[in-house]
């Protein structure tokens, strides 16, 4: 419980939490973006043949 108290009570803890959430969101966005582009490229390659 002390961990949660430190994260939510201090300014540095809130910034750290914000950075962690931002990085997780960035990971999700990049994963979706790259999987979509790979699927499009595979489909274009299959249609070409």
MOPAC internal coordinates of N, CA, C and O (Angstrom, degrees):
PM7 1SCF
backbone

  N    0.0000 0     0.00 0     0.00 0    0    0    0
  C    1.4456 1     0.00 0     0.00 0    1    0    0
  C    1.5191 1   111.14 1     0.00 0    2    1    0
  O    1.2310 1   119.88 1   152.25 1    3    2    1
  N    1.3124 1   117.83 1   -27.75 1    3    2    1
  C    1.4662 1   119.89 1   179.90 1    5    3    2
  C    1.5201 1   110.97 1   -63.41 1    6    5    3
  O    1.2310 1   120.42 1   147.47 1    7    6    5
  N    1.3339 1   116.81 1   -32.53 1    7    6    5
  C    1.4500 1   121.11 1   178.96 1    9    7    6
  C    1.5280 1   110.50 1   -61.61 1   10    9    7
  O    1.2310 1   120.41 1   133.17 1   11   10    9
  N    1.3309 1   116.81 1   -46.83 1   11   10    9
  C    1.4554 1   120.35 1  -179.94 1   13   11   10
  C    1.5232 1   111.11 1   -65.41 1   14   13   11
  O    1.2310 1   120.44 1   143.26 1   15   14   13
  N    1.3032 1   116.76 1   -36.74 1   15   14   13
  C    1.4559 1   120.27 1   177.92 1   17   15   14
  C    1.5250 1   110.51 1   -64.18 1   18   17   15
  O    1.2310 1   119.83 1   137.52 1   19   18   17
  N    1.3041 1   117.93 1   -42.48 1   19   18   17
  C    1.4628 1   120.98 1   178.77 1   21   19   18
  C    1.5250 1   111.84 1   -66.72 1   22   21   19
  O    1.2310 1   120.53 1   140.97 1   23   22   21
  N    1.3315 1   116.59 1   -39.03 1   23   22   21
  C    1.4625 1   119.45 1  -178.25 1   25   23   22
  C    1.5243 1   110.92 1   -67.22 1   26   25   23
  O    1.2310 1   119.79 1   134.17 1   27   26   25
  N    1.3192 1   118.01 1   -45.83 1   27   26   25
  C    1.4575 1   120.86 1  -173.12 1   29   27   26
  C    1.5217 1   114.37 1   -87.58 1   30   29   27
  O    1.2310 1   119.41 1   165.76 1   31   30   29
  N    1.3106 1   118.74 1   -14.24 1   31   30   29
  C    1.4605 1   120.37 1  -176.78 1   33   31   30
  C    1.5139 1   113.76 1   -95.15 1   34   33   31
  O    1.2310 1   119.58 1   152.96 1   35   34   33
  N    1.3185 1   118.41 1   -27.04 1   35   34   33
  C    1.4606 1   118.90 1  -175.14 1   37   35   34
  C    1.5252 1   110.95 1  -105.35 1   38   37   35
  O    1.2310 1   121.27 1   -24.57 1   39   38   37
  N    1.3104 1   115.17 1   155.43 1   39   38   37
  C    1.4603 1   122.15 1   179.19 1   41   39   38
  C    1.5258 1   110.42 1   -64.37 1   42   41   39
  O    1.2310 1   120.58 1   136.86 1   43   42   41
  N    1.3226 1   116.49 1   -43.14 1   43   42   41
  C    1.4671 1   120.90 1   179.58 1   45   43   42
  C    1.5296 1   110.43 1   -65.09 1   46   45   43
  O    1.2310 1   120.22 1   142.26 1   47   46   45
  N    1.3055 1   117.18 1   -37.74 1   47   46   45
  C    1.4557 1   120.93 1   177.61 1   49   47   46
  C    1.5167 1   112.20 1   -63.89 1   50   49   47
  O    1.2310 1   120.53 1   139.60 1   51   50   49
  N    1.3312 1   116.60 1   -40.40 1   51   50   49
  C    1.4617 1   120.38 1   177.67 1   53   51   50
  C    1.5255 1   111.01 1   -66.48 1   54   53   51
  O    1.2310 1   120.32 1   140.47 1   55   54   53
  N    1.3250 1   116.99 1   -39.53 1   55   54   53
  C    1.4642 1   119.88 1   176.44 1   57   55   54
  C    1.5205 1   110.98 1   -63.98 1   58   57   55
  O    1.2310 1   120.17 1   138.02 1   59   58   57
  N    1.3134 1   117.28 1   -41.98 1   59   58   57
  C    1.4594 1   121.17 1   178.34 1   61   59   58
  C    1.5236 1   111.13 1   -62.40 1   62   61   59
  O    1.2310 1   120.33 1   136.42 1   63   62   61
  N    1.2995 1   116.97 1   -43.58 1   63   62   61
  C    1.4590 1   121.31 1   177.78 1   65   63   62
  C    1.5228 1   110.67 1   -62.62 1   66   65   63
  O    1.2310 1   120.54 1   138.96 1   67   66   65
  N    1.3289 1   116.57 1   -41.04 1   67   66   65
  C    1.4593 1   120.30 1   177.40 1   69   67   66
  C    1.5125 1   112.33 1   -62.30 1   70   69   67
  O    1.2310 1   120.31 1   138.38 1   71   70   69
  N    1.3294 1   117.02 1   -41.62 1   71   70   69
  C    1.4561 1   121.05 1   179.05 1   73   71   70
  C    1.5273 1   110.66 1   -66.06 1   74   73   71
  O    1.2310 1   120.04 1   138.03 1   75   74   73
  N    1.3044 1   117.53 1   -41.97 1   75   74   73
  C    1.4638 1   121.24 1   179.09 1   77   75   74
  C    1.5240 1   110.12 1   -62.16 1   78   77   75
  O    1.2310 1   120.10 1   134.12 1   79   78   77
  N    1.3249 1   117.41 1   -45.88 1   79   78   77
  C    1.4658 1   120.72 1   179.69 1   81   79   78
  C    1.5273 1   111.39 1   -65.32 1   82   81   79
  O    1.2310 1   120.42 1   140.89 1   83   82   81
  N    1.3234 1   116.79 1   -39.11 1   83   82   81
  C    1.4559 1   120.77 1   178.04 1   85   83   82
  C    1.5253 1   110.81 1   -62.95 1   86   85   83
  O    1.2310 1   120.05 1   136.30 1   87   86   85
  N    1.3152 1   117.52 1   -43.70 1   87   86   85
  C    1.4587 1   121.26 1   179.73 1   89   87   86
  C    1.5273 1   111.55 1   -65.26 1   90   89   87
  O    1.2310 1   119.87 1   140.42 1   91   90   89
  N    1.3155 1   117.85 1   -39.58 1   91   90   89
  C    1.4647 1   120.47 1   176.50 1   93   91   90
  C    1.5267 1   111.18 1   -64.22 1   94   93   91
  O    1.2310 1   120.70 1   138.87 1   95   94   93
  N    1.3156 1   116.28 1   -41.13 1   95   94   93
  C    1.4623 1   120.19 1   176.51 1   97   95   94
  C    1.5172 1   111.77 1   -64.26 1   98   97   95
  O    1.2310 1   120.34 1   140.32 1   99   98   97
  N    1.3138 1   116.95 1   -39.68 1   99   98   97
  C    1.4576 1   121.39 1   177.55 1  101   99   98
  C    1.5207 1   110.91 1   -64.08 1  102  101   99
  O    1.2310 1   120.27 1   140.44 1  103  102  101
  N    1.3189 1   117.10 1   -39.56 1  103  102  101
  C    1.4591 1   121.30 1   177.77 1  105  103  102
  C    1.5254 1   110.56 1   -60.94 1  106  105  103
  O    1.2310 1   120.29 1   134.12 1  107  106  105
  N    1.3193 1   117.06 1   -45.88 1  107  106  105
  C    1.4650 1   121.17 1  -179.72 1  109  107  106
  C    1.5209 1   110.09 1   -62.66 1  110  109  107
  O    1.2310 1   119.97 1   135.69 1  111  110  109
  N    1.3466 1   117.67 1   -44.31 1  111  110  109
  C    1.4584 1   121.07 1  -179.05 1  113  111  110
  C    1.5227 1   110.96 1   -63.33 1  114  113  111
  O    1.2310 1   119.74 1   132.87 1  115  114  113
  N    1.3293 1   118.09 1   -47.13 1  115  114  113
  C    1.4621 1   121.08 1  -179.47 1  117  115  114
  C    1.5308 1   110.91 1   -64.15 1  118  117  115
  O    1.2310 1   119.85 1   140.60 1  119  118  117
  N    1.3236 1   117.89 1   -39.40 1  119  118  117
  C    1.4598 1   120.99 1   178.82 1  121  119  118
  C    1.5222 1   110.79 1   -60.42 1  122  121  119
  O    1.2310 1   120.40 1   131.95 1  123  122  121
  N    1.3283 1   116.84 1   -48.05 1  123  122  121
  C    1.4612 1   120.85 1   179.01 1  125  123  122
  C    1.5253 1   110.78 1   -64.61 1  126  125  123
  O    1.2310 1   120.11 1   137.97 1  127  126  125
  N    1.3157 1   117.39 1   -42.03 1  127  126  125
  C    1.4630 1   121.65 1  -178.60 1  129  127  126
  C    1.5197 1   111.07 1   -62.18 1  130  129  127
  O    1.2310 1   120.21 1   130.66 1  131  130  129
  N    1.3155 1   117.20 1   -49.34 1  131  130  129
  C    1.4616 1   120.15 1  -176.87 1  133  131  130
  C    1.5232 1   112.31 1   -70.37 1  134  133  131
  O    1.2310 1   119.64 1   141.85 1  135  134  133
  N    1.3266 1   118.29 1   -38.15 1  135  134  133
  C    1.4596 1   118.79 1   177.87 1  137  135  134
  C    1.5246 1   110.84 1   -66.02 1  138  137  135
  O    1.2310 1   120.17 1   144.20 1  139  138  137
  N    1.3315 1   117.29 1   -35.80 1  139  138  137
  C    1.4639 1   120.67 1   176.87 1  141  139  138
  C    1.5291 1   110.85 1   -65.73 1  142  141  139
  O    1.2310 1   120.18 1   136.04 1  143  142  141
  N    1.3202 1   117.26 1   -43.96 1  143  142  141
  C    1.4670 1   120.94 1  -179.87 1  145  143  142
  C    1.5265 1   111.42 1   -66.31 1  146  145  143
  O    1.2310 1   119.95 1   141.66 1  147  146  145
  N    1.3111 1   117.70 1   -38.34 1  147  146  145
  C    1.4642 1   120.85 1   178.30 1  149  147  146
  C    1.5225 1   109.97 1   -65.59 1  150  149  147
  O    1.2310 1   120.15 1   138.65 1  151  150  149
  N    1.3302 1   117.32 1   -41.35 1  151  150  149
  C    1.4637 1   120.54 1   178.83 1  153  151  150
  C    1.5289 1   110.72 1   -65.17 1  154  153  151
  O    1.2310 1   120.24 1   139.63 1  155  154  153
  N    1.3401 1   117.15 1   -40.37 1  155  154  153
  C    1.4657 1   120.33 1   177.69 1  157  155  154
  C    1.5230 1   111.23 1   -63.43 1  158  157  155
  O    1.2310 1   120.56 1   138.29 1  159  158  157
  N    1.3257 1   116.53 1   -41.71 1  159  158  157
  C    1.4592 1   120.28 1   179.85 1  161  159  158
  C    1.5292 1   111.20 1   -66.08 1  162  161  159
  O    1.2310 1   120.40 1   138.85 1  163  162  161
  N    1.3197 1   116.85 1   -41.15 1  163  162  161
  C    1.4725 1   120.05 1   177.20 1  165  163  162
  C    1.5201 1   111.11 1   -62.85 1  166  165  163
  O    1.2310 1   120.63 1   138.27 1  167  166  165
  N    1.3186 1   116.40 1   -41.73 1  167  166  165
  C    1.4638 1   119.82 1   179.72 1  169  167  166
  C    1.5255 1   110.89 1   -66.04 1  170  169  167
  O    1.2310 1   119.96 1   138.41 1  171  170  169
  N    1.3287 1   117.69 1   -41.59 1  171  170  169
  C    1.4583 1   120.93 1   178.18 1  173  171  170
  C    1.5226 1   110.66 1   -64.96 1  174  173  171
  O    1.2310 1   120.27 1   141.45 1  175  174  173
  N    1.3101 1   117.10 1   -38.55 1  175  174  173
  C    1.4615 1   121.02 1   178.93 1  177  175  174
  C    1.5333 1   110.87 1   -66.97 1  178  177  175
  O    1.2310 1   120.00 1   141.18 1  179  178  177
  N    1.3402 1   117.60 1   -38.82 1  179  178  177
  C    1.4548 1   121.67 1   178.34 1  181  179  178
  C    1.5294 1   111.93 1   -68.89 1  182  181  179
  O    1.2310 1   120.64 1   143.36 1  183  182  181
  N    1.3278 1   116.37 1   -36.64 1  183  182  181
  C    1.4618 1   120.09 1   179.19 1  185  183  182
  C    1.5239 1   111.86 1   -72.05 1  186  185  183
  O    1.2310 1   120.45 1   153.23 1  187  186  185
  N    1.2983 1   116.74 1   -26.77 1  187  186  185
  C    1.4699 1   121.33 1  -179.55 1  189  187  186
  C    1.5273 1   110.76 1   -70.71 1  190  189  187
  O    1.2310 1   120.55 1   145.45 1  191  190  189
  N    1.3300 1   116.56 1   -34.55 1  191  190  189
  C    1.4816 1   120.82 1  -177.68 1  193  191  190
  C    1.4752 1   112.57 1   -80.99 1  194  193  191
  O    1.2310 1   120.10 1   180.00 1  195  194  193

